[in-house]
Amino acid sequence: MRNQGMRLSCHFCGKGVEYSSEEPPCEVLKGWLTVSHWKGVGAVSHYNFCSLSCLESWVDTQVPRVPDVFLESFGEDRT
């Protein structure tokens, strides 16, 4: 009986890797990052990212940005 191949994808860019159930995920996803988001009792979501830049880009989409117009209204140098 042949094991069916499985696929994991980067949650941000969609880059994927295929693997079989015989391969440990730690080998297949070497160099990748996995984030676990606990949503409640027994409810957790896992997100896989192929690079730190994809993780950073995803995080940026999750956090609301303060509009520049608002920040500029203070009239102070932000550097």
Biopython code that builds the backbone (N, CA, C, O; Angstrom):
import numpy as np
from Bio.PDB.StructureBuilder import StructureBuilder

atoms = [
    (1, "MET", "N", (0.838, -1.178, 0.000)),
    (1, "MET", "CA", (0.000, 0.000, 0.000)),
    (1, "MET", "C", (0.884, 1.243, 0.000)),
    (1, "MET", "O", (1.780, 1.369, 0.835)),
    (2, "ARG", "N", (0.640, 2.146, -0.919)),
    (2, "ARG", "CA", (1.444, 3.351, -1.060)),
    (2, "ARG", "C", (0.854, 4.473, -0.214)),
    (2, "ARG", "O", (-0.355, 4.705, -0.227)),
    (3, "ASN", "N", (1.733, 5.174, 0.529)),
    (3, "ASN", "CA", (1.274, 6.292, 1.346)),
    (3, "ASN", "C", (0.955, 7.474, 0.440)),
    (3, "ASN", "O", (1.715, 7.801, -0.472)),
    (4, "GLN", "N", (-0.163, 8.098, 0.703)),
    (4, "GLN", "CA", (-0.574, 9.245, -0.080)),
    (4, "GLN", "C", (0.263, 10.446, 0.313)),
    (4, "GLN", "O", (0.477, 10.692, 1.500)),
    (5, "GLY", "N", (0.740, 11.202, -0.678)),
    (5, "GLY", "CA", (1.523, 12.397, -0.414)),
    (5, "GLY", "C", (0.662, 13.490, 0.177)),
    (5, "GLY", "O", (-0.527, 13.597, -0.122)),
    (6, "MET", "N", (1.279, 14.302, 1.024)),
    (6, "MET", "CA", (0.588, 15.425, 1.645)),
    (6, "MET", "C", (1.341, 16.688, 1.280)),
    (6, "MET", "O", (2.501, 16.629, 0.872)),
    (7, "ARG", "N", (0.692, 17.822, 1.422)),
    (7, "ARG", "CA", (1.303, 19.093, 1.062)),
    (7, "ARG", "C", (1.073, 20.107, 2.172)),
    (7, "ARG", "O", (-0.029, 20.234, 2.704)),
    (8, "LEU", "N", (2.133, 20.822, 2.507)),
    (8, "LEU", "CA", (2.056, 21.948, 3.428)),
    (8, "LEU", "C", (2.434, 23.198, 2.652)),
    (8, "LEU", "O", (3.344, 23.172, 1.825)),
    (9, "SER", "N", (1.732, 24.295, 2.920)),
    (9, "SER", "CA", (1.985, 25.540, 2.203)),
    (9, "SER", "C", (2.278, 26.666, 3.176)),
    (9, "SER", "O", (1.790, 26.683, 4.307)),
    (10, "CYS", "N", (3.089, 27.610, 2.706)),
    (10, "CYS", "CA", (3.348, 28.822, 3.465)),
    (10, "CYS", "C", (2.040, 29.606, 3.542)),
    (10, "CYS", "O", (1.388, 29.838, 2.524)),
    (11, "HIS", "N", (1.668, 30.004, 4.728)),
    (11, "HIS", "CA", (0.391, 30.690, 4.934)),
    (11, "HIS", "C", (0.375, 32.060, 4.266)),
    (11, "HIS", "O", (-0.700, 32.605, 4.014)),
    (12, "PHE", "N", (1.546, 32.630, 3.974)),
    (12, "PHE", "CA", (1.587, 33.963, 3.371)),
    (12, "PHE", "C", (1.789, 33.910, 1.854)),
    (12, "PHE", "O", (0.982, 34.470, 1.113)),
    (13, "CYS", "N", (2.837, 33.256, 1.384)),
    (13, "CYS", "CA", (3.154, 33.298, -0.048)),
    (13, "CYS", "C", (2.635, 32.095, -0.833)),
    (13, "CYS", "O", (2.580, 32.132, -2.062)),
    (14, "GLY", "N", (2.255, 31.034, -0.129)),
    (14, "GLY", "CA", (1.713, 29.862, -0.804)),
    (14, "GLY", "C", (2.749, 28.836, -1.245)),
    (14, "GLY", "O", (2.381, 27.779, -1.759)),
    (15, "LYS", "N", (4.042, 29.122, -1.056)),
    (15, "LYS", "CA", (5.084, 28.152, -1.410)),
    (15, "LYS", "C", (4.794, 26.855, -0.672)),
    (15, "LYS", "O", (4.466, 26.870, 0.515)),
    (16, "GLY", "N", (4.913, 25.737, -1.370)),
    (16, "GLY", "CA", (4.553, 24.482, -0.727)),
    (16, "GLY", "C", (5.649, 23.438, -0.764)),
    (16, "GLY", "O", (6.588, 23.517, -1.555)),
    (17, "VAL", "N", (5.507, 22.468, 0.102)),
    (17, "VAL", "CA", (6.372, 21.294, 0.121)),
    (17, "VAL", "C", (5.477, 20.068, 0.219)),
    (17, "VAL", "O", (4.455, 20.075, 0.906)),
    (18, "GLU", "N", (5.881, 19.027, -0.475)),
    (18, "GLU", "CA", (5.139, 17.775, -0.413)),
    (18, "GLU", "C", (5.949, 16.776, 0.391)),
    (18, "GLU", "O", (7.180, 16.787, 0.373)),
    (19, "TYR", "N", (5.232, 15.912, 1.098)),
    (19, "TYR", "CA", (5.898, 14.918, 1.915)),
    (19, "TYR", "C", (4.975, 13.728, 2.093)),
    (19, "TYR", "O", (3.773, 13.810, 1.842)),
    (20, "SER", "N", (5.549, 12.634, 2.524)),
    (20, "SER", "CA", (4.756, 11.433, 2.800)),
    (20, "SER", "C", (4.610, 11.284, 4.308)),
    (20, "SER", "O", (5.334, 11.921, 5.072)),
    (21, "SER", "N", (3.693, 10.458, 4.725)),
    (21, "SER", "CA", (3.479, 10.256, 6.158)),
    (21, "SER", "C", (4.675, 9.565, 6.811)),
    (21, "SER", "O", (4.781, 9.537, 8.037)),
    (22, "GLU", "N", (5.572, 9.009, 6.001)),
    (22, "GLU", "CA", (6.768, 8.358, 6.539)),
    (22, "GLU", "C", (7.844, 9.365, 6.914)),
    (22, "GLU", "O", (8.762, 9.035, 7.665)),
    (23, "GLU", "N", (7.748, 10.590, 6.402)),
    (23, "GLU", "CA", (8.752, 11.614, 6.678)),
    (23, "GLU", "C", (8.326, 12.442, 7.894)),
    (23, "GLU", "O", (7.172, 12.862, 7.981)),
    (24, "PRO", "N", (9.237, 12.675, 8.819)),
    (24, "PRO", "CA", (8.876, 13.523, 9.963)),
    (24, "PRO", "C", (8.766, 14.984, 9.522)),
    (24, "PRO", "O", (9.608, 15.465, 8.764)),
    (25, "PRO", "N", (7.739, 15.690, 9.990)),
    (25, "PRO", "CA", (7.577, 17.094, 9.608)),
    (25, "PRO", "C", (8.800, 17.954, 9.919)),
    (25, "PRO", "O", (9.060, 18.926, 9.210)),
    (26, "CYS", "N", (9.556, 17.615, 10.965)),
    (26, "CYS", "CA", (10.727, 18.416, 11.319)),
    (26, "CYS", "C", (11.796, 18.370, 10.220)),
    (26, "CYS", "O", (12.576, 19.312, 10.080)),
    (27, "GLU", "N", (11.837, 17.298, 9.450)),
    (27, "GLU", "CA", (12.781, 17.211, 8.329)),
    (27, "GLU", "C", (12.241, 17.945, 7.111)),
    (27, "GLU", "O", (12.980, 18.652, 6.426)),
    (28, "VAL", "N", (10.960, 17.775, 6.846)),
    (28, "VAL", "CA", (10.336, 18.387, 5.673)),
    (28, "VAL", "C", (10.301, 19.906, 5.804)),
    (28, "VAL", "O", (10.521, 20.624, 4.828)),
    (29, "LEU", "N", (10.026, 20.388, 6.999)),
    (29, "LEU", "CA", (9.894, 21.824, 7.229)),
    (29, "LEU", "C", (11.149, 22.453, 7.839)),
    (29, "LEU", "O", (11.068, 23.495, 8.489)),
    (30, "LYS", "N", (12.291, 21.832, 7.635)),
    (30, "LYS", "CA", (13.545, 22.367, 8.162)),
    (30, "LYS", "C", (13.748, 23.782, 7.621)),
    (30, "LYS", "O", (13.734, 23.999, 6.409)),
    (31, "GLY", "N", (13.937, 24.741, 8.529)),
    (31, "GLY", "CA", (14.117, 26.133, 8.150)),
    (31, "GLY", "C", (12.814, 26.926, 8.118)),
    (31, "GLY", "O", (12.839, 28.155, 8.040)),
    (32, "TRP", "N", (11.684, 26.238, 8.176)),
    (32, "TRP", "CA", (10.381, 26.917, 8.201)),
    (32, "TRP", "C", (10.054, 27.328, 9.624)),
    (32, "TRP", "O", (10.728, 26.917, 10.569)),
    (33, "LEU", "N", (9.011, 28.145, 9.775)),
    (33, "LEU", "CA", (8.530, 28.574, 11.083)),
    (33, "LEU", "C", (7.064, 28.193, 11.203)),
    (33, "LEU", "O", (6.307, 28.298, 10.239)),
    (34, "THR", "N", (6.669, 27.754, 12.386)),
    (34, "THR", "CA", (5.274, 27.416, 12.647)),
    (34, "THR", "C", (4.788, 28.232, 13.837)),
    (34, "THR", "O", (5.435, 28.272, 14.884)),
    (35, "VAL", "N", (3.646, 28.878, 13.664)),
    (35, "VAL", "CA", (3.036, 29.679, 14.724)),
    (35, "VAL", "C", (1.756, 28.977, 15.139)),
    (35, "VAL", "O", (0.964, 28.563, 14.293)),
    (36, "SER", "N", (1.555, 28.844, 16.452)),
    (36, "SER", "CA", (0.319, 28.281, 16.999)),
    (36, "SER", "C", (-0.485, 29.409, 17.616)),
    (36, "SER", "O", (0.035, 30.189, 18.413)),
    (37, "HIS", "N", (-1.744, 29.494, 17.249)),
    (37, "HIS", "CA", (-2.635, 30.522, 17.773)),
    (37, "HIS", "C", (-3.719, 29.837, 18.593)),
    (37, "HIS", "O", (-4.605, 29.175, 18.053)),
    (38, "TRP", "N", (-3.629, 30.007, 19.899)),
    (38, "TRP", "CA", (-4.619, 29.410, 20.792)),
    (38, "TRP", "C", (-5.871, 30.272, 20.762)),
    (38, "TRP", "O", (-5.825, 31.457, 21.093)),
    (39, "LYS", "N", (-6.986, 29.676, 20.363)),
    (39, "LYS", "CA", (-8.242, 30.410, 20.232)),
    (39, "LYS", "C", (-9.207, 30.128, 21.375)),
    (39, "LYS", "O", (-10.236, 30.794, 21.490)),
    (40, "GLY", "N", (-8.897, 29.173, 22.204)),
    (40, "GLY", "CA", (-9.757, 28.818, 23.327)),
    (40, "GLY", "C", (-9.434, 27.415, 23.783)),
    (40, "GLY", "O", (-8.441, 26.826, 23.354)),
    (41, "VAL", "N", (-10.265, 26.881, 24.647)),
    (41, "VAL", "CA", (-10.041, 25.544, 25.185)),
    (41, "VAL", "C", (-10.074, 24.527, 24.042)),
    (41, "VAL", "O", (-11.102, 24.337, 23.393)),
    (42, "GLY", "N", (-8.953, 23.893, 23.814)),
    (42, "GLY", "CA", (-8.856, 22.861, 22.785)),
    (42, "GLY", "C", (-8.901, 23.359, 21.358)),
    (42, "GLY", "O", (-8.910, 22.550, 20.431)),
    (43, "ALA", "N", (-8.928, 24.652, 21.152)),
    (43, "ALA", "CA", (-8.980, 25.215, 19.805)),
    (43, "ALA", "C", (-7.671, 25.935, 19.501)),
    (43, "ALA", "O", (-7.353, 26.958, 20.106)),
    (44, "VAL", "N", (-6.934, 25.392, 18.571)),
    (44, "VAL", "CA", (-5.659, 26.000, 18.194)),
    (44, "VAL", "C", (-5.506, 25.913, 16.676)),
    (44, "VAL", "O", (-5.850, 24.907, 16.055)),
    (45, "SER", "N", (-4.985, 26.986, 16.100)),
    (45, "SER", "CA", (-4.688, 27.013, 14.662)),
    (45, "SER", "C", (-3.181, 27.069, 14.497)),
    (45, "SER", "O", (-2.492, 27.739, 15.266)),
    (46, "HIS", "N", (-2.669, 26.371, 13.502)),
    (46, "HIS", "CA", (-1.238, 26.364, 13.209)),
    (46, "HIS", "C", (-1.021, 27.003, 11.845)),
    (46, "HIS", "O", (-1.732, 26.702, 10.886)),
    (47, "TYR", "N", (-0.036, 27.881, 11.769)),
    (47, "TYR", "CA", (0.302, 28.565, 10.532)),
    (47, "TYR", "C", (1.772, 28.285, 10.223)),
    (47, "TYR", "O", (2.629, 28.453, 11.091)),
    (48, "ASN", "N", (2.070, 27.862, 8.998)),
    (48, "ASN", "CA", (3.436, 27.562, 8.574)),
    (48, "ASN", "C", (3.932, 28.664, 7.644)),
    (48, "ASN", "O", (3.200, 29.147, 6.780)),
    (49, "PHE", "N", (5.195, 29.052, 7.842)),
    (49, "PHE", "CA", (5.805, 30.100, 7.035)),
    (49, "PHE", "C", (7.161, 29.624, 6.535)),
    (49, "PHE", "O", (7.938, 29.042, 7.291)),
    (50, "CYS", "N", (7.445, 29.874, 5.255)),
    (50, "CYS", "CA", (8.692, 29.379, 4.663)),
    (50, "CYS", "C", (9.895, 30.245, 5.018)),
    (50, "CYS", "O", (11.034, 29.814, 4.842)),
    (51, "SER", "N", (9.663, 31.460, 5.516)),
    (51, "SER", "CA", (10.771, 32.355, 5.853)),
    (51, "SER", "C", (10.337, 33.374, 6.898)),
    (51, "SER", "O", (9.148, 33.565, 7.152)),
    (52, "LEU", "N", (11.322, 34.019, 7.490)),
    (52, "LEU", "CA", (11.025, 35.084, 8.450)),
    (52, "LEU", "C", (10.325, 36.253, 7.771)),
    (52, "LEU", "O", (9.467, 36.899, 8.373)),
    (53, "SER", "N", (10.688, 36.528, 6.515)),
    (53, "SER", "CA", (10.052, 37.653, 5.825)),
    (53, "SER", "C", (8.574, 37.374, 5.568)),
    (53, "SER", "O", (7.762, 38.297, 5.639)),
    (54, "CYS", "N", (8.204, 36.134, 5.271)),
    (54, "CYS", "CA", (6.782, 35.797, 5.112)),
    (54, "CYS", "C", (6.053, 35.910, 6.442)),
    (54, "CYS", "O", (4.929, 36.411, 6.490)),
    (55, "LEU", "N", (6.675, 35.453, 7.521)),
    (55, "LEU", "CA", (6.067, 35.584, 8.843)),
    (55, "LEU", "C", (5.867, 37.057, 9.184)),
    (55, "LEU", "O", (4.800, 37.450, 9.655)),
    (56, "GLU", "N", (6.899, 37.871, 8.945)),
    (56, "GLU", "CA", (6.811, 39.298, 9.242)),
    (56, "GLU", "C", (5.704, 39.962, 8.421)),
    (56, "GLU", "O", (4.933, 40.762, 8.950)),
    (57, "SER", "N", (5.626, 39.635, 7.146)),
    (57, "SER", "CA", (4.588, 40.208, 6.283)),
    (57, "SER", "C", (3.199, 39.808, 6.766)),
    (57, "SER", "O", (2.280, 40.627, 6.759)),
    (58, "TRP", "N", (3.041, 38.558, 7.185)),
    (58, "TRP", "CA", (1.752, 38.083, 7.691)),
    (58, "TRP", "C", (1.382, 38.817, 8.978)),
    (58, "TRP", "O", (0.239, 39.239, 9.154)),
    (59, "VAL", "N", (2.361, 38.967, 9.878)),
    (59, "VAL", "CA", (2.109, 39.671, 11.137)),
    (59, "VAL", "C", (1.682, 41.106, 10.846)),
    (59, "VAL", "O", (0.762, 41.620, 11.482)),
    (60, "ASP", "N", (2.341, 41.754, 9.890)),
    (60, "ASP", "CA", (1.980, 43.127, 9.533)),
    (60, "ASP", "C", (0.532, 43.227, 9.073)),
    (60, "ASP", "O", (-0.114, 44.249, 9.303)),
    (61, "THR", "N", (0.013, 42.191, 8.429)),
    (61, "THR", "CA", (-1.386, 42.226, 7.981)),
    (61, "THR", "C", (-2.352, 41.975, 9.136)),
    (61, "THR", "O", (-3.539, 42.280, 9.022)),
    (62, "GLN", "N", (-1.866, 41.427, 10.238)),
    (62, "GLN", "CA", (-2.717, 41.113, 11.382)),
    (62, "GLN", "C", (-2.848, 42.275, 12.362)),
    (62, "GLN", "O", (-3.793, 42.328, 13.148)),
    (63, "VAL", "N", (-1.890, 43.212, 12.310)),
    (63, "VAL", "CA", (-1.846, 44.312, 13.267)),
    (63, "VAL", "C", (-2.325, 45.586, 12.572)),
    (63, "VAL", "O", (-1.804, 45.951, 11.518)),
    (64, "PRO", "N", (-3.308, 46.261, 13.156)),
    (64, "PRO", "CA", (-3.769, 47.511, 12.529)),
    (64, "PRO", "C", (-2.668, 48.567, 12.546)),
    (64, "PRO", "O", (-1.952, 48.707, 13.537)),
    (65, "ARG", "N", (-2.536, 49.296, 11.463)),
    (65, "ARG", "CA", (-1.526, 50.336, 11.341)),
    (65, "ARG", "C", (-2.131, 51.682, 11.725)),
    (65, "ARG", "O", (-3.295, 51.963, 11.440)),
    (66, "VAL", "N", (-1.317, 52.503, 12.373)),
    (66, "VAL", "CA", (-1.737, 53.866, 12.696)),
    (66, "VAL", "C", (-1.502, 54.704, 11.441)),
    (66, "VAL", "O", (-0.390, 54.723, 10.912)),
    (67, "PRO", "N", (-2.531, 55.396, 10.959)),
    (67, "PRO", "CA", (-2.365, 56.198, 9.735)),
    (67, "PRO", "C", (-1.299, 57.284, 9.903)),
    (67, "PRO", "O", (-1.216, 57.920, 10.954)),
    (68, "ASP", "N", (-0.488, 57.492, 8.865)),
    (68, "ASP", "CA", (0.556, 58.524, 8.903)),
    (68, "ASP", "C", (-0.031, 59.902, 9.172)),
    (68, "ASP", "O", (0.590, 60.718, 9.853)),
    (69, "VAL", "N", (-1.219, 60.170, 8.645)),
    (69, "VAL", "CA", (-1.860, 61.468, 8.854)),
    (69, "VAL", "C", (-2.031, 61.733, 10.344)),
    (69, "VAL", "O", (-1.809, 62.850, 10.811)),
    (70, "PHE", "N", (-2.424, 60.713, 11.082)),
    (70, "PHE", "CA", (-2.586, 60.858, 12.526)),
    (70, "PHE", "C", (-1.246, 61.140, 13.191)),
    (70, "PHE", "O", (-1.144, 62.043, 14.022)),
    (71, "LEU", "N", (-0.224, 60.379, 12.834)),
    (71, "LEU", "CA", (1.097, 60.566, 13.442)),
    (71, "LEU", "C", (1.682, 61.927, 13.100)),
    (71, "LEU", "O", (2.332, 62.555, 13.937)),
    (72, "GLU", "N", (1.454, 62.384, 11.875)),
    (72, "GLU", "CA", (1.990, 63.690, 11.445)),
    (72, "GLU", "C", (1.283, 64.842, 12.144)),
    (72, "GLU", "O", (1.834, 65.941, 12.215)),
    (73, "SER", "N", (0.097, 64.627, 12.654)),
    (73, "SER", "CA", (-0.645, 65.691, 13.317)),
    (73, "SER", "C", (0.022, 66.138, 14.617)),
    (73, "SER", "O", (-0.275, 67.221, 15.121)),
    (74, "PHE", "N", (0.908, 65.327, 15.157)),
    (74, "PHE", "CA", (1.619, 65.703, 16.367)),
    (74, "PHE", "C", (2.737, 66.689, 16.092)),
    (74, "PHE", "O", (3.194, 67.379, 17.004)),
    (75, "GLY", "N", (3.186, 66.765, 14.835)),
    (75, "GLY", "CA", (4.198, 67.753, 14.452)),
    (75, "GLY", "C", (5.578, 67.483, 15.008)),
    (75, "GLY", "O", (6.434, 68.367, 14.952)),
    (76, "GLU", "N", (5.831, 66.303, 15.541)),
    (76, "GLU", "CA", (7.139, 65.970, 16.085)),
    (76, "GLU", "C", (7.898, 65.097, 15.085)),
    (76, "GLU", "O", (7.310, 64.405, 14.253)),
    (77, "ASP", "N", (9.213, 65.157, 15.198)),
    (77, "ASP", "CA", (10.040, 64.297, 14.361)),
    (77, "ASP", "C", (9.957, 62.883, 14.908)),
    (77, "ASP", "O", (10.257, 62.651, 16.080)),
    (78, "ARG", "N", (9.545, 61.917, 14.055)),
    (78, "ARG", "CA", (9.351, 60.539, 14.507)),
    (78, "ARG", "C", (10.630, 59.720, 14.492)),
    (78, "ARG", "O", (10.604, 58.551, 14.879)),
    (79, "THR", "N", (11.741, 60.285, 14.063)),
    (79, "THR", "CA", (12.986, 59.520, 14.019)),
    (79, "THR", "C", (13.591, 59.595, 15.325)),
    (79, "THR", "O", (14.660, 59.025, 15.544)),
]
sb = StructureBuilder()
sb.init_structure("model")
sb.init_model(0)
sb.init_chain("A")
sb.init_seg("    ")
for serial, (resi, resn, name, xyz) in enumerate(atoms, 1):
    if name == "N":
        sb.init_residue(resn, " ", resi, " ")
    sb.init_atom(name, np.array(xyz, "f"), 0.0, 1.0, " ", f" {name:<3s}", serial, name[0])
structure = sb.get_structure()
